[in-house]
Amino acid sequence: MTTLPHLCRRAAAALLLAGFSLAPLGLAAAPLDLQEPVAADSLKESKHTAPGLYITAAEAGRVLEAQDNVALIDVRTPSEIMLIGYATKAAANIPSKFVDPNLAETSLKGEYGMVDNPAFVDEMKAWLASDAARGIDTLLVMCRSGSRSAAAIGKLVEAGVDVTLYNVVDGFEGDKNKAGVRAVNGWRNAGLPWTYKIREGLRPAN
């Protein structure tokens, strides 16, 4: 008589031969083992996320060198990428917002307003389903200084995107110093590799 454990082993072998993985489906990766964890209470409210996972740009650089299951996604505008530069380690530029084409000024901040990219979540899902994201289970989401990326993570969580999502809390340019210059932290100030030259495929086709 065939026992139940024997049947389970035979079923598992059949699944493997058919090309199925026995790993749990729909589960995000475990949190990264960081050298310099970032506490939520050290951050401005605008940088908080529902997953509560945070990483500095400097540590993001180390993680990306060491782990091939992690990808860096830059959610800034293509104009920022072109004029200010971007991390050479960025897997893709998928903007969460664009500068308001009407250039309506936000009087309180003295800067132009931004509008949501209505296709952001769909573009992210398409990238995650592409060959470029094969083996990726953790995303490090980067913007200028950590607030837009937090909002972008919120949209992905609401949409049920099931990967581990870290907010790069100091972004590409970093926070401002007392003189209002972004020279405190961030990818570029950490001396990590970056470029102005737009790489083919950086902005995935819609």
C-alpha positions as CSV (number, residue, x, y, z in Angstrom):
1,M,0.0,0.0,0.0
2,T,1.4,3.4,-0.9
3,T,1.7,5.7,2.1
4,L,0.7,9.4,2.2
5,P,4.4,10.6,2.7
6,H,5.4,8.5,-0.3
7,L,2.6,10.1,-2.4
8,C,3.7,13.5,-1.3
9,R,7.3,12.8,-2.3
10,R,6.1,11.5,-5.7
11,A,3.9,14.6,-6.2
12,A,6.8,16.9,-5.3
13,A,9.1,15.1,-7.8
14,A,6.4,15.4,-10.5
15,L,6.1,19.1,-9.9
16,L,9.9,19.6,-10.1
17,L,10.0,17.7,-13.4
18,A,7.2,19.8,-14.7
19,G,9.2,22.9,-14.0
20,F,7.4,24.2,-10.9
21,S,9.2,25.6,-7.8
22,L,8.2,24.4,-4.4
23,A,9.2,27.8,-2.9
24,P,6.2,29.7,-1.3
25,L,4.4,31.7,-4.0
26,G,3.5,35.4,-3.6
27,L,5.8,36.0,-0.6
28,A,8.2,38.9,-0.5
29,A,11.8,38.3,0.5
30,A,13.0,38.5,4.1
31,P,14.4,41.9,5.2
32,L,18.0,42.7,4.4
33,D,20.7,42.2,7.0
34,L,21.9,45.8,7.2
35,Q,25.1,47.1,8.7
36,E,23.5,50.5,9.6
37,P,19.8,50.0,10.2
38,V,17.7,53.2,9.9
39,A,15.1,53.7,12.6
40,A,11.7,55.1,11.6
41,D,11.7,57.6,14.4
42,S,14.9,59.2,13.0
43,L,13.0,60.2,9.8
44,K,10.6,62.9,8.8
45,E,7.1,61.7,8.5
46,S,7.1,62.2,4.8
47,K,9.8,59.4,4.5
48,H,7.8,56.8,6.4
49,T,6.3,53.8,4.6
50,A,3.8,51.1,5.4
51,P,6.5,48.3,5.2
52,G,8.7,50.3,7.5
53,L,11.9,49.2,5.7
54,Y,14.6,51.9,5.3
55,I,18.1,52.1,3.9
56,T,20.7,54.8,3.3
57,A,22.1,55.4,-0.1
58,A,25.6,54.4,1.2
59,E,24.4,51.1,2.4
60,A,22.3,50.6,-0.8
61,G,25.5,50.8,-2.7
62,R,27.0,48.0,-0.6
63,V,23.9,45.8,-0.9
64,L,23.7,46.2,-4.7
65,E,27.3,45.1,-5.0
66,A,26.8,42.0,-2.8
67,Q,23.3,40.7,-3.8
68,D,21.9,40.0,-7.2
69,N,18.3,39.6,-5.9
70,V,18.1,43.3,-5.2
71,A,17.3,46.1,-7.7
72,L,17.5,49.9,-7.4
73,I,14.5,51.7,-9.0
74,D,14.7,55.5,-9.5
75,V,11.3,57.1,-9.4
76,R,12.5,60.7,-10.3
77,T,11.5,62.4,-13.5
78,P,13.4,61.7,-16.7
79,S,14.4,65.3,-16.7
80,E,16.1,64.9,-13.3
81,I,17.9,61.8,-14.5
82,M,19.2,63.7,-17.6
83,L,20.2,67.0,-15.9
84,I,21.3,65.9,-12.4
85,G,22.4,62.4,-13.1
86,Y,21.5,58.9,-11.7
87,A,23.1,55.9,-10.0
88,T,24.8,53.7,-12.5
89,K,23.4,50.8,-10.5
90,A,19.8,51.9,-11.2
91,A,18.0,49.0,-12.8
92,A,15.2,51.3,-14.2
93,N,13.8,54.8,-14.1
94,I,10.1,54.6,-13.6
95,P,8.8,58.0,-12.5
96,S,6.1,58.2,-9.9
97,K,5.5,61.9,-10.7
98,F,6.2,64.5,-13.4
99,V,6.7,68.2,-13.2
100,D,3.3,69.9,-13.8
101,P,3.3,70.8,-17.5
102,N,1.5,74.0,-16.7
103,L,4.4,75.0,-14.5
104,A,2.1,76.0,-11.7
105,E,4.2,77.3,-8.8
106,T,3.7,76.0,-5.3
107,S,3.8,79.3,-3.4
108,L,4.7,77.8,0.0
109,K,7.8,76.0,-1.3
110,G,8.8,78.3,-4.1
111,E,9.0,75.5,-6.6
112,Y,7.0,74.0,-9.5
113,G,4.3,71.6,-8.6
114,M,4.3,67.9,-9.6
115,V,1.5,65.6,-10.9
116,D,1.2,61.9,-10.5
117,N,2.2,59.5,-13.2
118,P,-1.1,57.7,-13.7
119,A,0.7,54.7,-15.2
120,F,3.3,54.3,-12.4
121,V,1.9,51.2,-10.9
122,D,1.3,49.5,-14.2
123,E,4.8,50.4,-15.4
124,M,6.3,48.9,-12.2
125,K,4.2,45.7,-12.6
126,A,5.3,45.4,-16.3
127,W,9.0,45.8,-15.3
128,L,8.7,43.3,-12.5
129,A,7.2,40.8,-15.0
130,S,10.0,41.4,-17.5
131,D,13.2,39.5,-18.0
132,A,15.1,42.4,-16.5
133,A,13.6,41.7,-13.1
134,R,14.1,37.9,-13.2
135,G,15.3,36.8,-9.7
136,I,14.6,40.1,-8.1
137,D,12.6,40.0,-4.9
138,T,13.7,43.2,-3.2
139,L,13.5,46.8,-4.5
140,L,15.4,49.8,-3.2
141,V,13.2,52.8,-4.3
142,M,15.1,56.1,-4.8
143,C,14.0,59.6,-5.5
144,R,15.8,62.9,-4.8
145,S,15.8,62.7,-1.0
146,G,13.4,60.1,0.3
147,S,9.9,61.5,0.3
148,R,8.7,60.9,-3.2
149,S,10.1,57.3,-3.0
150,A,8.1,56.8,0.2
151,A,4.9,57.9,-1.6
152,A,5.7,55.6,-4.5
153,I,6.1,52.7,-2.1
154,G,2.7,53.5,-0.7
155,K,1.2,53.2,-4.2
156,L,2.8,49.9,-4.8
157,V,1.7,48.5,-1.4
158,E,-1.9,49.7,-2.1
159,A,-1.8,47.9,-5.5
160,G,-0.6,44.7,-3.9
161,V,2.8,44.6,-5.5
162,D,4.4,41.7,-3.6
163,V,8.1,42.4,-3.4
164,T,10.1,43.7,-0.4
165,L,10.2,47.5,-0.6
166,Y,12.9,49.6,0.9
167,N,12.9,53.4,0.9
168,V,16.3,54.9,0.2
169,V,15.9,57.6,2.8
170,D,18.4,60.1,1.5
171,G,17.9,59.5,-2.2
172,F,20.2,60.5,-5.0
173,E,20.9,64.1,-4.0
174,G,20.4,63.9,-0.3
175,D,19.0,66.3,2.4
176,K,19.7,70.0,2.5
177,N,22.3,71.6,4.8
178,K,21.7,74.9,6.6
179,A,22.5,76.8,3.5
180,G,19.8,74.9,1.6
181,V,22.3,72.9,-0.5
182,R,21.9,69.1,-0.9
183,A,25.4,68.2,0.3
184,V,24.6,66.2,3.5
185,N,24.1,62.6,2.3
186,G,22.6,60.8,-0.6
187,W,24.0,58.6,-3.4
188,R,26.0,61.2,-5.1
189,N,27.5,62.7,-1.9
190,A,28.5,59.2,-0.7
191,G,30.9,59.0,-3.6
192,L,29.0,56.1,-5.3
193,P,29.1,55.7,-9.1
194,W,26.7,57.9,-11.1
195,T,26.4,59.3,-14.6
196,Y,24.6,61.8,-16.8
197,K,24.6,59.4,-19.8
198,I,21.2,57.8,-20.4
199,R,21.7,54.1,-20.7
200,E,19.6,52.3,-23.3
201,G,16.6,50.7,-21.6
202,L,16.9,52.7,-18.5
203,R,13.4,54.1,-19.0
204,P,11.4,50.9,-19.9
205,A,9.1,51.1,-22.9
206,N,5.5,51.8,-21.8
